[in-house]
Amino acid sequence: MLYDWIKAFHVIAIIAWMAGMLYLPRLFVYHCDAPKGSIQSDTFKLMERRLLKAIINPAMILAWILGLVLIWQGGWYTSGWLHAKVLLVLILSGVHGFLSKTVKVFAADQNTRPAKFYRMINEVPTVLMIGIVILVIVKPF
């Protein structure tokens, strides 16, 4: 019974993490069009920082902790599908780190990348999520 509760909260944390990971690059797209020093730019800085600090970071930490507990309690550590999933989650965590750094770049008005770059980056978490969900549900190996 405890395993199911942990799994439920793990999924909730993942949903929150993914929501933020999909929304933050979209904010960057709009932020690119806001003049530096403008009220719009300052608003985007505030939104980006709050999204990262209040939602994305805590959700990622909780997803990792609960995921590791599930691996241990379920005895999944020898499963091939899990190894592939963990690899994809590590890549997703790297994307998270990149987005965290980008929040700081925008906060310092030092962004040099165009909006098109962030539109493309916005797709990376989606592709990783698709792979992760398929591995968890189908367990192909």
DSSP file (Angstrom, degrees, kcal/mol; ACC not computed):
  #  RESIDUE AA STRUCTURE BP1 BP2  ACC     N-H-->O    O-->H-N    N-H-->O    O-->H-N    TCO  KAPPA ALPHA  PHI   PSI    X-CA   Y-CA   Z-CA
    1    1 A M     >        0   0    0      0, 0.0     4,-1.6     0, 0.0     5,-0.1   0.000 360.0 360.0 360.0 -42.7    0.0    0.0    0.0
    2    2 A L  H  >  +     0   0    0      1,-0.2     4,-2.6     2,-0.2     5,-0.2   0.888 360.0  58.8 -61.1 -38.9    2.8    2.4    0.9
    3    3 A Y  H  > S+     0   0    0      1,-0.2     4,-2.6     2,-0.2    -1,-0.2   0.905 104.5  50.2 -56.9 -43.3    4.4    1.7   -2.5
    4    4 A D  H  > S+     0   0    0      2,-0.2     4,-2.4     1,-0.2    -1,-0.2   0.881 109.8  50.2 -65.2 -38.5    1.3    2.9   -4.3
    5    5 A W  H  X S+     0   0    0     -4,-1.6     4,-2.3     2,-0.2     5,-0.2   0.918 111.7  48.0 -65.3 -42.9    1.2    6.1   -2.3
    6    6 A I  H  X S+     0   0    0     -4,-2.6     4,-2.2     1,-0.2    -2,-0.2   0.920 112.2  49.8 -62.8 -43.4    4.9    6.8   -3.1
    7    7 A K  H  X S+     0   0    0     -4,-2.6     4,-2.4    -5,-0.2    -2,-0.2   0.903 109.1  52.3 -62.7 -41.1    4.2    6.0   -6.8
    8    8 A A  H  X S+     0   0    0     -4,-2.4     4,-2.2     1,-0.2    -2,-0.2   0.933 112.5  44.0 -61.0 -46.7    1.2    8.4   -6.8
    9    9 A F  H  X S+     0   0    0     -4,-2.3     4,-2.3     2,-0.2    -1,-0.2   0.823 110.6  56.3 -70.4 -29.4    3.2   11.3   -5.3
   10   10 A H  H  X S+     0   0    0     -4,-2.2     4,-2.3    -5,-0.2    -2,-0.2   0.933 108.9  46.5 -62.5 -46.6    6.1   10.5   -7.7
   11   11 A V  H  X S+     0   0    0     -4,-2.4     4,-2.5     2,-0.2    -2,-0.2   0.898 111.3  51.8 -64.5 -40.5    3.7   10.9  -10.7
   12   12 A I  H  X S+     0   0    0     -4,-2.2     4,-2.2     1,-0.2    -1,-0.2   0.922 110.4  48.7 -61.3 -43.6    2.3   14.1   -9.2
   13   13 A A  H  X S+     0   0    0     -4,-2.3     4,-2.6     1,-0.2    -2,-0.2   0.894 110.7  51.0 -63.0 -39.9    5.9   15.4   -8.9
   14   14 A I  H  X S+     0   0    0     -4,-2.3     4,-3.1     2,-0.2     5,-0.3   0.908 108.3  51.7 -64.7 -41.6    6.7   14.4  -12.4
   15   15 A I  H  X S+     0   0    0     -4,-2.5     4,-2.4     1,-0.2    -2,-0.2   0.930 112.7  45.4 -61.0 -45.0    3.6   16.2  -13.7
   16   16 A A  H  X S+     0   0    0     -4,-2.2     4,-2.1     2,-0.2    -2,-0.2   0.915 114.1  49.4 -64.4 -42.7    4.6   19.4  -11.9
   17   17 A W  H  X S+     0   0    0     -4,-2.6     4,-2.5     1,-0.2    -2,-0.2   0.942 113.6  45.3 -61.3 -48.7    8.2   19.1  -13.1
   18   18 A M  H  X S+     0   0    0     -4,-3.1     4,-2.0     2,-0.2     5,-0.2   0.886 108.7  56.2 -65.6 -38.8    7.2   18.5  -16.7
   19   19 A A  H  X S+     0   0    0     -4,-2.4     4,-1.7    -5,-0.3    -1,-0.2   0.939 112.8  42.4 -57.5 -46.1    4.6   21.4  -16.7
   20   20 A G  H  X S+     0   0    0     -4,-2.1     4,-2.8     1,-0.2    -2,-0.2   0.894 111.4  54.3 -66.9 -40.1    7.4   23.7  -15.6
   21   21 A M  H  < S+     0   0    0     -4,-2.5    -1,-0.2     1,-0.2    -2,-0.2   0.777 113.3  43.7 -66.4 -25.6    9.9   22.3  -18.0
   22   22 A L  H  X S+     0   0    0     -4,-2.0     4,-0.5    -5,-0.2    -1,-0.2   0.781 117.5  44.6 -87.0 -29.0    7.5   22.9  -20.9
   23   23 A Y  H  X S+     0   0    0     -4,-1.7     4,-2.0    -5,-0.2     3,-0.2   0.862 101.9  63.9 -84.2 -37.5    6.4   26.4  -19.8
   24   24 A L  H  X S+     0   0    0     -4,-2.8     4,-1.9     1,-0.2     5,-0.1   0.910 102.2  47.8 -59.4 -47.4    9.8   27.9  -18.9
   25   25 A P  H  > S+     0   0    0      0, 0.0     4,-1.9     0, 0.0    -1,-0.2   0.855 109.3  56.0 -62.3 -31.0   11.2   27.8  -22.4
   26   26 A R  H  X S+     0   0    0     -4,-0.5     4,-1.8     2,-0.2    -2,-0.2   0.894 105.0  51.7 -65.8 -38.9    8.0   29.3  -23.7
   27   27 A L  H  X S+     0   0    0     -4,-2.0     4,-2.7     1,-0.2    -1,-0.2   0.896 107.0  54.0 -61.7 -38.9    8.5   32.2  -21.3
   28   28 A F  H  X S+     0   0    0     -4,-1.9     4,-2.1     2,-0.2    -2,-0.2   0.895 103.8  56.0 -61.6 -39.5   12.0   32.6  -22.7
   29   29 A V  H  X S+     0   0    0     -4,-1.9     4,-0.6     1,-0.2    -1,-0.2   0.943 113.6  39.6 -57.0 -48.7   10.5   32.8  -26.2
   30   30 A Y  H >< S+     0   0    0     -4,-1.8     3,-0.8     1,-0.2     4,-0.5   0.859 111.0  58.6 -70.2 -35.0    8.4   35.7  -25.1
   31   31 A H  H >< S+     0   0    0     -4,-2.7     3,-1.2     1,-0.2    -1,-0.2   0.844  95.6  64.3 -63.7 -33.4   11.1   37.3  -23.0
   32   32 A C  H 3< S+     0   0    0     -4,-2.1    -1,-0.2     1,-0.3    -2,-0.2   0.835 102.6  49.3 -57.9 -32.6   13.4   37.5  -26.1
   33   33 A D  T << S+     0   0    0     -3,-0.8    -1,-0.3    -4,-0.6    -2,-0.2   0.572  91.1  94.6 -85.8  -9.8   10.9   39.9  -27.6
   34   34 A A  S <  S-     0   0    0     -3,-1.2     3,-0.1    -4,-0.5     2,-0.0  -0.696  83.6-114.1 -85.6 130.3   10.7   42.2  -24.5
   35   35 A P    >   -     0   0    0      0, 0.0     3,-2.0     0, 0.0     6,-0.5  -0.360  38.8 -99.5 -61.8 138.8   13.1   45.1  -24.5
   36   36 A K  T 3  S+     0   0    0      1,-0.3     3,-0.1    -4,-0.1     4,-0.0  -0.332 108.8  18.8 -59.4 136.8   15.8   44.9  -21.9
   37   37 A G  T 3  S+     0   0    0      1,-0.3    -1,-0.3    -3,-0.1     2,-0.1   0.417  97.2 129.6  82.9  -2.2   14.9   47.0  -18.8
   38   38 A S  S <> S-     0   0    0     -3,-2.0     4,-2.3     1,-0.1    -1,-0.3  -0.347  74.0-112.9 -81.2 165.2   11.2   47.2  -19.8
   39   39 A I  H  > S+     0   0    0      2,-0.2     4,-2.3     1,-0.2     5,-0.2   0.880 120.0  55.0 -62.3 -37.9    8.4   46.4  -17.4
   40   40 A Q  H  > S+     0   0    0      2,-0.2     4,-2.5     1,-0.2    -1,-0.2   0.938 107.8  47.9 -59.9 -47.2    7.7   43.3  -19.6
   41   41 A S  H  > S+     0   0    0     -6,-0.5     4,-2.4     1,-0.2    -2,-0.2   0.916 111.6  49.7 -61.7 -44.0   11.2   42.1  -19.2
   42   42 A D  H  X S+     0   0    0     -4,-2.3     4,-2.0     1,-0.2    -1,-0.2   0.875 110.2  51.5 -63.3 -36.8   11.1   42.6  -15.5
   43   43 A T  H  X S+     0   0    0     -4,-2.3     4,-2.6     2,-0.2    -2,-0.2   0.920 109.6  49.0 -65.5 -44.1    7.8   40.7  -15.3
   44   44 A F  H  X S+     0   0    0     -4,-2.5     4,-3.0     2,-0.2     5,-0.2   0.906 108.8  53.7 -62.4 -40.9    9.2   37.8  -17.3
   45   45 A K  H  X S+     0   0    0     -4,-2.4     4,-2.5     1,-0.2    -1,-0.2   0.930 111.1  46.1 -57.8 -45.5   12.3   37.7  -15.0
   46   46 A L  H  X S+     0   0    0     -4,-2.0     4,-2.5     2,-0.2     5,-0.2   0.925 114.0  47.6 -63.5 -45.8   10.0   37.4  -12.0
   47   47 A M  H  X S+     0   0    0     -4,-2.6     4,-2.5     2,-0.2     5,-0.2   0.917 113.3  48.3 -61.8 -44.5    7.8   34.7  -13.6
   48   48 A E  H  X S+     0   0    0     -4,-3.0     4,-2.3     2,-0.2    -2,-0.2   0.928 113.5  46.4 -63.3 -46.3   10.8   32.7  -14.7
   49   49 A R  H  X S+     0   0    0     -4,-2.5     4,-2.9    -5,-0.2     5,-0.3   0.925 114.8  46.2 -63.8 -45.0   12.5   32.9  -11.2
   50   50 A R  H  X>S+     0   0    0     -4,-2.5     4,-2.8    -5,-0.2     5,-0.5   0.905 111.9  51.0 -66.0 -41.2    9.3   32.0   -9.4
   51   51 A L  I  X>S+     0   0    0     -4,-2.5     5,-2.6    -5,-0.2     4,-1.4   0.929 115.5  43.0 -60.4 -45.1    8.4   29.1  -11.7
   52   52 A L  I  <>S+     0   0    0     -4,-2.3     5,-2.9    -5,-0.2    -2,-0.2   0.952 122.0  36.8 -65.9 -50.7   11.9   27.7  -11.3
   53   53 A K  I  <5S+     0   0    0     -4,-2.9    -2,-0.2    -5,-0.2    -3,-0.2   0.857 125.2  35.9 -75.0 -36.6   12.2   28.1   -7.5
   54   54 A A  I  <5S+     0   0    0     -4,-2.8    -3,-0.2    -5,-0.3    -1,-0.2   0.734 134.8   8.1 -93.2 -23.3    8.6   27.4   -6.4
   55   55 A I  I  X<S+     0   0    0     -4,-1.4     4,-2.3    -5,-0.5     5,-0.2   0.733 123.1  44.8-122.4 -59.5    7.6   24.6   -8.9
   56   56 A I  I  ><S+     0   0    0     -5,-2.6     4,-2.5     2,-0.2     5,-0.2   0.942 114.6  44.4 -65.0 -51.5   10.3   23.2  -11.1
   57   57 A N  H  ><S+     0   0    0     -5,-2.9     4,-2.4    -6,-0.2     5,-0.2   0.952 117.3  43.4 -61.6 -51.0   13.2   22.7   -8.6
   58   58 A P  H  > S+     0   0    0      0, 0.0     4,-2.5     0, 0.0     5,-0.2   0.900 114.5  51.4 -61.9 -37.6   11.0   21.2   -5.7
   59   59 A A  H  X S+     0   0    0     -4,-2.3     4,-2.6     2,-0.2    -2,-0.2   0.906 110.5  48.2 -65.4 -40.8    9.2   19.0   -8.2
   60   60 A M  H  X S+     0   0    0     -4,-2.5     4,-2.5    -5,-0.2     5,-0.2   0.937 112.6  48.3 -64.2 -45.6   12.4   17.6   -9.7
   61   61 A I  H  X S+     0   0    0     -4,-2.4     4,-2.6    -5,-0.2    -2,-0.2   0.932 114.4  45.8 -60.6 -46.3   13.9   17.0   -6.2
   62   62 A L  H  X S+     0   0    0     -4,-2.5     4,-2.8    -5,-0.2     5,-0.3   0.906 111.3  52.4 -64.3 -42.2   10.7   15.2   -5.1
   63   63 A A  H  X S+     0   0    0     -4,-2.6     4,-2.3    -5,-0.2    -2,-0.2   0.920 112.3  46.0 -60.6 -43.6   10.5   13.2   -8.3
   64   64 A W  H  X S+     0   0    0     -4,-2.5     4,-2.5     2,-0.2     5,-0.2   0.942 114.6  46.4 -64.3 -48.2   14.1   12.0   -7.9
   65   65 A I  H  X S+     0   0    0     -4,-2.6     4,-2.0     1,-0.2    -2,-0.2   0.953 117.2  42.3 -61.4 -50.5   13.8   11.1   -4.2
   66   66 A L  H  X S+     0   0    0     -4,-2.8     4,-2.4     1,-0.2    -1,-0.2   0.873 113.0  54.5 -66.1 -36.0   10.5    9.2   -4.7
   67   67 A G  H  X S+     0   0    0     -4,-2.3     4,-2.3    -5,-0.3    -1,-0.2   0.909 108.3  48.5 -62.7 -42.3   11.8    7.6   -7.9
   68   68 A L  H  X S+     0   0    0     -4,-2.5     4,-2.3     2,-0.2    -1,-0.2   0.880 110.6  51.5 -65.8 -37.4   14.8    6.2   -6.0
   69   69 A V  H  X S+     0   0    0     -4,-2.0     4,-3.3    -5,-0.2     5,-0.3   0.913 109.6  50.3 -63.4 -42.1   12.6    5.0   -3.2
   70   70 A L  H  X S+     0   0    0     -4,-2.4     4,-2.6     2,-0.2     6,-0.3   0.901 109.3  51.1 -63.2 -41.1   10.4    3.2   -5.8
   71   71 A I  H  X>S+     0   0    0     -4,-2.3     5,-1.6     2,-0.2     4,-1.0   0.941 115.1  42.9 -59.7 -47.4   13.5    1.6   -7.4
   72   72 A W  H  <5S+     0   0    0     -4,-2.3     3,-0.4     2,-0.2    -2,-0.2   0.943 118.1  43.2 -66.0 -48.9   14.7    0.3   -4.0
   73   73 A Q  H  <5S+     0   0    0     -4,-3.3    -1,-0.2     1,-0.2    -2,-0.2   0.857 118.6  44.4 -67.8 -34.1   11.3   -0.8   -2.8
   74   74 A G  H  <5S-     0   0    0     -4,-2.6    -1,-0.2    -5,-0.3    -2,-0.2   0.584 102.8-128.6 -86.9  -9.8   10.3   -2.5   -6.1
   75   75 A G  T ><5 +     0   0    0     -4,-1.0     3,-0.5    -3,-0.4    -3,-0.2   0.842  61.2 141.5  66.7  32.7   13.7   -4.1   -6.6
   76   76 A W  G > < +     0   0    0     -5,-1.6     3,-2.6    -6,-0.3     6,-0.2   0.511  30.8 104.5 -83.9  -5.0   13.8   -2.6  -10.1
   77   77 A Y  G 3  S+     0   0    0     -6,-0.6    -1,-0.2     1,-0.3    -5,-0.1   0.624  80.3  49.7 -61.5 -14.1   17.6   -1.9  -10.1
   78   78 A T  G <  S+     0   0    0     -3,-0.5     2,-0.3     4,-0.0    -1,-0.3   0.423  84.8 113.0-100.0   1.4   18.5   -4.8  -12.4
   79   79 A S    <>  -     0   0    0     -3,-2.6     4,-1.6     1,-0.1     3,-0.2  -0.580  60.3-147.4 -81.0 130.4   15.8   -4.0  -15.0
   80   80 A G  H  > S+     0   0    0     61,-0.7     4,-2.0    -2,-0.3     5,-0.2   0.889  98.7  55.8 -61.8 -41.5   17.1   -2.9  -18.4
   81   81 A W  H  > S+     0   0    0      1,-0.2     4,-2.3     2,-0.2    -1,-0.2   0.872 106.0  53.0 -60.3 -35.6   14.1   -0.6  -19.1
   82   82 A L  H  > S+     0   0    0     -6,-0.2     4,-3.1     2,-0.2    -1,-0.2   0.897 105.1  53.4 -67.6 -39.9   14.9    1.2  -15.8
   83   83 A H  H  X S+     0   0    0     -4,-1.6     4,-1.9     1,-0.2    -1,-0.2   0.921 111.7  45.9 -60.7 -43.1   18.5    1.8  -16.8
   84   84 A A  H  X S+     0   0    0     -4,-2.0     4,-2.1     2,-0.2    -2,-0.2   0.903 112.9  50.6 -65.2 -40.8   17.3    3.4  -20.1
   85   85 A K  H  X S+     0   0    0     -4,-2.3     4,-2.6     1,-0.2    -2,-0.2   0.933 108.8  50.7 -62.9 -45.9   14.7    5.4  -18.2
   86   86 A V  H  X S+     0   0    0     -4,-3.1     4,-2.5     1,-0.2    -1,-0.2   0.888 108.0  53.8 -61.1 -38.6   17.3    6.7  -15.7
   87   87 A L  H  X S+     0   0    0     -4,-1.9     4,-2.1    -5,-0.2    -1,-0.2   0.940 110.8  45.7 -59.3 -47.0   19.5    7.7  -18.6
   88   88 A L  H  X S+     0   0    0     -4,-2.1     4,-2.5     1,-0.2    -2,-0.2   0.877 112.2  51.2 -64.7 -37.3   16.7    9.7  -20.1
   89   89 A V  H  X S+     0   0    0     -4,-2.6     4,-2.4     2,-0.2    -1,-0.2   0.863 107.9  52.9 -68.6 -35.0   15.9   11.3  -16.7
   90   90 A L  H  X S+     0   0    0     -4,-2.5     4,-1.9     2,-0.2    -2,-0.2   0.909 110.2  47.6 -63.7 -41.2   19.5   12.2  -16.3
   91   91 A I  H  X S+     0   0    0     -4,-2.1     4,-2.2     2,-0.2    -2,-0.2   0.920 111.1  51.0 -64.4 -43.3   19.4   14.0  -19.7
   92   92 A L  H  X S+     0   0    0     -4,-2.5     4,-2.3     1,-0.2    -2,-0.2   0.886 108.5  52.2 -60.7 -38.8   16.1   15.7  -18.6
   93   93 A S  H  X S+     0   0    0     -4,-2.4     4,-2.3     2,-0.2    -1,-0.2   0.865 107.2  52.7 -65.1 -35.9   17.9   16.8  -15.4
   94   94 A G  H  X S+     0   0    0     -4,-1.9     4,-2.3     2,-0.2    -2,-0.2   0.896 108.0  50.0 -64.6 -40.3   20.7   18.2  -17.6
   95   95 A V  H  X S+     0   0    0     -4,-2.2     4,-2.7     2,-0.2    -2,-0.2   0.903 108.4  54.2 -62.4 -40.9   18.1   20.2  -19.6
   96   96 A H  H  X S+     0   0    0     -4,-2.3     4,-2.5     1,-0.2    -2,-0.2   0.927 108.0  49.4 -56.8 -46.4   16.7   21.4  -16.2
   97   97 A G  H  X S+     0   0    0     -4,-2.3     4,-2.3     2,-0.2    -2,-0.2   0.907 110.2  50.3 -60.6 -42.7   20.2   22.6  -15.4
   98   98 A F  H  X S+     0   0    0     -4,-2.3     4,-2.2     1,-0.2    -2,-0.2   0.920 111.4  48.0 -61.1 -44.2   20.5   24.4  -18.7
   99   99 A L  H  X S+     0   0    0     -4,-2.7     4,-1.9     2,-0.2    -2,-0.2   0.878 109.8  53.3 -65.6 -36.7   17.1   26.1  -18.2
  100  100 A S  H  X S+     0   0    0     -4,-2.5     4,-1.3     1,-0.2    -1,-0.2   0.920 110.2  47.1 -62.2 -43.7   18.1   27.1  -14.6
  101  101 A K  H  X S+     0   0    0     -4,-2.3     4,-1.9     1,-0.2    -2,-0.2   0.890 108.6  55.5 -63.9 -38.8   21.3   28.7  -16.0
  102  102 A T  H  X S+     0   0    0     -4,-2.2     4,-2.7     1,-0.2     5,-0.2   0.848 100.2  58.9 -65.7 -34.4   19.2   30.4  -18.7
  103  103 A V  H  X S+     0   0    0     -4,-1.9     4,-2.3     1,-0.2    -1,-0.2   0.918 108.2  46.9 -58.1 -42.0   17.0   32.0  -16.0
  104  104 A K  H  X S+     0   0    0     -4,-1.3     4,-1.5     2,-0.2    -2,-0.2   0.867 109.5  53.7 -67.8 -36.5   20.1   33.6  -14.6
  105  105 A V  H  <>S+     0   0    0     -4,-1.9     5,-2.7     2,-0.2     6,-0.4   0.932 112.1  43.7 -63.5 -46.1   21.2   34.7  -18.1
  106  106 A F  H ><5S+     0   0    0     -4,-2.7     3,-1.9     1,-0.2    -2,-0.2   0.894 109.4  57.5 -65.8 -38.9   17.9   36.5  -18.7
  107  107 A A  H 3<5S+     0   0    0     -4,-2.3    -1,-0.2     1,-0.3    -2,-0.2   0.832 109.3  45.8 -60.6 -31.7   18.0   37.9  -15.1
  108  108 A A  T 3<5S-     0   0    0     -4,-1.5    -1,-0.3    -3,-0.2    -2,-0.2   0.313 113.8-119.5 -91.9   7.7   21.3   39.6  -16.0
  109  109 A D  T < 5S+     0   0    0     -3,-1.9    -3,-0.2     1,-0.1    -2,-0.1   0.871  79.1 123.1  55.4  40.0   20.0   40.8  -19.4
  110  110 A Q      < +     0   0    0     -5,-2.7     2,-0.2    -6,-0.1    -4,-0.2   0.203  24.8 134.6-115.6  14.5   22.7   38.8  -21.1
  111  111 A N        +     0   0    0     -6,-0.4    -9,-0.0     1,-0.1    -5,-0.0  -0.464  19.7 168.8 -68.1 133.0   20.7   36.5  -23.4
  112  112 A T        +     0   0    0     -2,-0.2    -1,-0.1     2,-0.1   -80,-0.0   0.381  45.2 100.8-119.9  -2.5   22.1   36.4  -26.9
  113  113 A R  S    S-     0   0    0      1,-0.1     2,-0.1     2,-0.0    -2,-0.0  -0.602  71.3-119.1 -88.3 146.3   20.0   33.5  -28.3
  114  114 A P    >>  -     0   0    0      0, 0.0     4,-1.1     0, 0.0     3,-0.8  -0.342  25.9-107.8 -78.7 164.1   17.0   34.1  -30.5
  115  115 A A  H 3> S+     0   0    0      1,-0.2     4,-1.8     2,-0.2     3,-0.2   0.837 117.3  65.3 -58.4 -34.3   13.5   33.1  -29.7
  116  116 A K  H 3> S+     0   0    0      1,-0.2     4,-1.9     2,-0.2    -1,-0.2   0.862  96.2  56.6 -59.2 -36.8   13.7   30.3  -32.3
  117  117 A F  H <> S+     0   0    0     -3,-0.8     4,-2.4     1,-0.2    -1,-0.2   0.926 108.4  46.2 -59.2 -45.7   16.4   28.6  -30.2
  118  118 A Y  H  X S+     0   0    0     -4,-1.1     4,-1.6     1,-0.2    -1,-0.2   0.791 106.6  58.5 -72.2 -27.1   14.0   28.4  -27.2
  119  119 A R  H  < S+     0   0    0     -4,-1.8     4,-0.4     2,-0.2    -1,-0.2   0.907 110.5  43.7 -63.9 -40.3   11.2   27.2  -29.4
  120  120 A M  H >X S+     0   0    0     -4,-1.9     3,-1.5     1,-0.2     4,-0.6   0.912 111.5  52.5 -70.6 -42.4   13.4   24.2  -30.4
  121  121 A I  H >< S+     0   0    0     -4,-2.4     3,-1.1     1,-0.3    -1,-0.2   0.827  97.7  68.7 -61.0 -31.2   14.6   23.7  -26.8
  122  122 A N  T 3< S+     0   0    0     -4,-1.6     4,-0.5     1,-0.3    -1,-0.3   0.744  96.3  54.1 -60.2 -23.9   10.9   23.6  -25.8
  123  123 A E  T <> S+     0   0    0     -3,-1.5     4,-2.2    -4,-0.4    -1,-0.3   0.706  89.3  77.2 -84.5 -21.3   10.5   20.3  -27.6
  124  124 A V  H <X S+     0   0    0     -3,-1.1     4,-2.4    -4,-0.6     5,-0.2   0.927  93.5  47.8 -60.4 -49.5   13.4   18.5  -25.9
  125  125 A P  H  > S+     0   0    0      0, 0.0     4,-2.7     0, 0.0    -1,-0.2   0.878 110.9  54.2 -59.7 -34.3   11.5   17.8  -22.6
  126  126 A T  H  > S+     0   0    0     -4,-0.5     4,-2.3     2,-0.2    -2,-0.2   0.938 109.1  46.3 -63.1 -47.2    8.5   16.5  -24.6
  127  127 A V  H  X S+     0   0    0     -4,-2.2     4,-1.9     1,-0.2    -1,-0.2   0.915 114.5  47.9 -63.1 -43.4   10.7   14.0  -26.6
  128  128 A L  H  X S+     0   0    0     -4,-2.4     4,-2.6     1,-0.2    -1,-0.2   0.914 110.1  52.7 -63.4 -42.2   12.4   12.8  -23.4
  129  129 A M  H  X S+     0   0    0     -4,-2.7     4,-2.9    -5,-0.2     5,-0.2   0.904 106.7  52.7 -60.7 -42.1    9.0   12.5  -21.6
  130  130 A I  H  X S+     0   0    0     -4,-2.3     4,-2.3     1,-0.2    -1,-0.2   0.939 111.7  46.0 -59.4 -47.3    7.6   10.3  -24.4
  131  131 A G  H  X S+     0   0    0     -4,-1.9     4,-2.3     2,-0.2    -2,-0.2   0.911 113.5  49.2 -61.3 -43.4   10.6    8.0  -24.2
  132  132 A I  H  X S+     0   0    0     -4,-2.6     4,-2.4     2,-0.2    -2,-0.2   0.931 111.6  48.0 -63.3 -47.1   10.4    7.8  -20.4
  133  133 A V  H  X S+     0   0    0     -4,-2.9     4,-2.7     1,-0.2     5,-0.3   0.916 111.6  50.3 -63.1 -42.9    6.6    7.0  -20.4
  134  134 A I  H  X>S+     0   0    0     -4,-2.3     4,-2.5    -5,-0.2     5,-0.8   0.925 111.4  48.8 -61.1 -43.9    7.0    4.3  -23.0
  135  135 A L  H  X5S+     0   0    0     -4,-2.3     4,-1.1    -5,-0.2    -1,-0.2   0.908 114.9  44.4 -62.8 -41.3    9.8    2.7  -21.0
  136  136 A V  H  <5S+     0   0    0     -4,-2.4    -2,-0.2    -5,-0.2    -1,-0.2   0.903 122.4  35.2 -71.3 -41.4    7.8    2.8  -17.8
  137  137 A I  H  <5S+     0   0    0     -4,-2.7    -2,-0.2    -5,-0.2    -3,-0.2   0.927 129.2  30.4 -80.9 -46.7    4.5    1.5  -19.2
  138  138 A V  H  <5S-     0   0    0     -4,-2.5    -3,-0.2    -5,-0.3    -2,-0.1   0.814  79.6-159.2 -84.8 -31.6    5.7   -0.9  -21.9
  139  139 A K     << -     0   0    0     -4,-1.1    -4,-0.1    -5,-0.8    -3,-0.1   0.969  12.0-172.9  47.3  64.5    8.9   -2.1  -20.2
  140  140 A P              0   0    0      0, 0.0    -1,-0.1     0, 0.0    -5,-0.1   0.665 360.0 360.0 -68.2 -15.7   10.3   -3.3  -23.6
  141  141 A F              0   0    0     -6,-0.2   -61,-0.7   -62,-0.0    -2,-0.1   0.313 360.0 360.0-155.7 360.0   13.4   -4.9  -22.1
